[in-house]
Amino acid sequence: MLNALKLSELLNKNTNAQLYPRLFVMSPNGTLMAYTTPIDIRELRDQAALISMAWKDHSSKLSSNPESSNSELPPALETLTIETANNNIIARAIQPSLLLVLVGGVPPSRKELFMITPEARGDARYPPLPGEEDEAGSKGTVVGSGGKAPSVLSTMSIREKDVKGGALHIQRKKLDALTDYLRRDFDAKGFVMPDDSSFS
């Protein structure tokens, strides 16, 4: 069984007031399981509803993708990044019926923006890791990072690369690490979240 109190305590220990002040765990249908405090519960429910709608929409697009043949299962949605003028929201599937969500701050200079970037299992990371932008840009998928030579990037410290990558990269890195921890912990305890339909 999911221990919501202990999970909320873990989430509280992993926040950062500027970069990622809110973390929560929810089911894909929007049921809140654990969250950081203090919290504006109305705002939290609004965010959970937005994530739930976007997650269902992009999951159904993946499952109806004509490129996947009948002999193989379509790739599952693994990460959804929602960028707005006020914050970055990154949702990650810890298990098929359990999502970890990070809500992070953005620079005050950010213009009006609303963009959703889905990632299926096996897709390239969004945003690309610092130093990968030039390589990806040469393939025409991501704009280059300004033409810095790889040798310059290779001499940068991890912290310098993180700062260069920006807030969204740092937020994604935190979510990746916390997801890995929770997956290992749940596997060790044999915990599997029941199918989302049981919460309808």
C-alpha positions in Angstrom: 0.0 0.0 0.0 1.2 3.5 -0.8 2.2 5.4 2.4 1.0 8.9 1.4 2.4 10.6 4.6 6.0 9.2 4.1 5.8 10.0 0.4 4.8 13.6 1.1 7.7 13.9 3.6 10.1 12.7 0.9 8.7 15.2 -1.6 9.0 18.0 0.9 12.7 17.2 1.5 13.3 17.5 -2.3 11.9 20.9 -3.0 13.7 24.1 -3.9 11.9 27.4 -3.3 13.0 29.0 -6.6 13.5 26.1 -9.0 11.0 23.4 -8.0 8.8 24.6 -5.1 6.0 21.9 -5.7 6.1 18.2 -6.1 3.2 15.8 -6.1 2.1 12.3 -7.0 -1.2 11.6 -8.8 -2.9 9.0 -10.8 -3.4 9.7 -14.5 -7.1 10.5 -13.9 -6.2 13.3 -11.5 -6.5 11.7 -8.1 -3.9 13.3 -5.8 -1.9 10.8 -3.7 0.8 12.9 -2.0 2.1 16.5 -2.3 4.4 19.0 -0.7 3.1 21.6 1.8 2.2 24.4 2.3 -0.2 24.2 -0.7 -3.0 26.1 -2.3 -5.3 23.0 -2.8 -7.4 24.7 -5.5 -4.3 25.6 -7.6 -3.0 22.0 -7.0 -6.3 20.5 -8.2 -6.3 22.8 -11.3 -2.8 21.6 -12.1 -3.7 18.0 -11.6 -6.7 18.4 -13.9 -4.6 20.0 -16.6 -2.0 17.2 -16.4 -4.7 14.6 -16.4 -6.4 16.0 -19.6 -3.0 16.4 -21.4 -1.8 13.0 -20.3 -4.9 11.2 -21.6 -4.9 13.2 -24.8 -1.2 12.4 -25.6 -1.5 8.8 -24.5 -4.4 8.2 -26.8 -2.5 9.9 -29.7 0.4 7.5 -29.1 -1.8 4.4 -28.9 -3.6 5.3 -32.1 -0.4 6.0 -34.0 -0.6 4.3 -37.4 3.2 3.9 -37.5 3.1 1.2 -34.8 2.4 -2.2 -36.4 -0.2 -4.6 -35.0 2.6 -7.0 -33.9 4.1 -4.5 -31.5 2.7 -2.5 -28.7 2.7 1.3 -29.3 5.2 3.2 -27.1 3.8 4.4 -23.8 3.8 8.0 -22.8 6.6 8.5 -20.2 7.1 12.2 -19.7 5.0 15.3 -20.4 6.4 18.8 -20.2 4.0 21.7 -20.0 5.6 25.2 -20.3 3.5 28.2 -19.4 4.3 31.9 -18.8 4.3 31.3 -15.1 5.9 27.8 -14.6 7.2 24.6 -16.0 5.2 21.4 -15.2 6.9 18.1 -15.8 4.9 14.9 -15.3 6.6 11.5 -15.3 5.2 8.0 -15.2 6.7 6.2 -12.2 4.4 3.3 -13.0 1.6 3.1 -15.6 -1.0 4.3 -13.0 1.2 6.7 -11.0 2.7 10.0 -12.1 5.3 12.1 -10.3 4.9 15.8 -11.1 7.4 18.7 -10.6 6.2 22.3 -10.8 9.1 24.7 -11.3 9.7 28.4 -11.5 10.6 30.2 -14.7 12.7 33.4 -15.3 10.6 36.6 -14.7 11.4 37.7 -18.3 9.6 34.7 -19.9 7.0 35.9 -22.5 3.5 34.4 -22.9 3.9 30.8 -23.7 2.0 27.5 -23.6 3.7 24.5 -25.0 3.3 20.8 -24.3 6.1 18.3 -25.2 5.3 14.6 -24.9 8.0 11.9 -24.7 7.2 8.3 -25.3 9.5 5.6 -23.9 12.7 5.7 -25.9 12.3 9.3 -27.2 15.0 11.9 -26.9 15.1 13.8 -23.6 13.4 17.2 -23.5 15.2 19.5 -23.1 18.4 18.0 -24.6 21.3 17.7 -22.2 23.8 20.6 -22.4 26.3 19.7 -25.1 23.8 17.6 -27.0 22.1 20.6 -28.7 24.7 21.0 -31.4 24.6 17.4 -32.4 20.8 17.4 -32.4 20.7 20.6 -34.2 22.8 19.2 -37.0 20.1 16.5 -37.5 17.5 19.3 -37.7 15.6 18.4 -34.6 16.8 21.0 -32.1 18.3 24.5 -32.6 22.0 24.7 -31.9 23.5 26.0 -28.6 25.4 28.9 -30.2 28.2 27.0 -31.8 30.5 26.3 -28.8 33.1 23.7 -29.7 32.7 20.3 -27.9 36.1 20.9 -26.3 34.8 23.9 -24.5 31.8 22.0 -23.2 34.0 19.1 -22.1 36.0 21.3 -19.8 32.9 22.7 -18.1 31.9 21.4 -14.6 28.6 19.6 -14.1 27.3 22.7 -12.3 28.4 25.0 -15.2 26.6 22.7 -17.7 23.5 22.7 -15.5 23.4 26.5 -15.4 24.0 26.7 -19.1 21.1 24.2 -19.6 18.7 26.6 -17.8 15.9 26.1 -15.3 14.0 23.5 -17.3 17.1 21.3 -17.6 17.8 21.6 -13.8 14.1 20.8 -13.1 14.2 17.8 -15.4 17.4 16.5 -13.9 15.8 16.7 -10.4 12.7 14.8 -11.7 14.8 12.1 -13.3 16.7 11.5 -10.1 13.6 11.4 -7.9 11.8 9.1 -10.4 14.8 6.7 -10.4 14.7 6.7 -6.6 11.0 6.0 -6.3 11.0 3.3 -8.9 13.8 1.5 -7.1 12.0 1.9 -3.7 8.7 0.7 -5.1 10.4 -2.3 -6.8 12.2 -3.2 -3.6 8.9 -3.1 -1.7 7.0 -4.9 -4.4 4.5 -2.0 -4.6 2.4 -1.7 -7.8 -0.2 1.0 -8.1 -3.6 -0.5 -9.0 -5.1 0.3 -12.4 -6.3 3.9 -12.6 -9.9 2.8 -13.4 -10.3 1.7 -9.8 -10.1 5.4 -8.7 -12.9 6.6 -11.1 
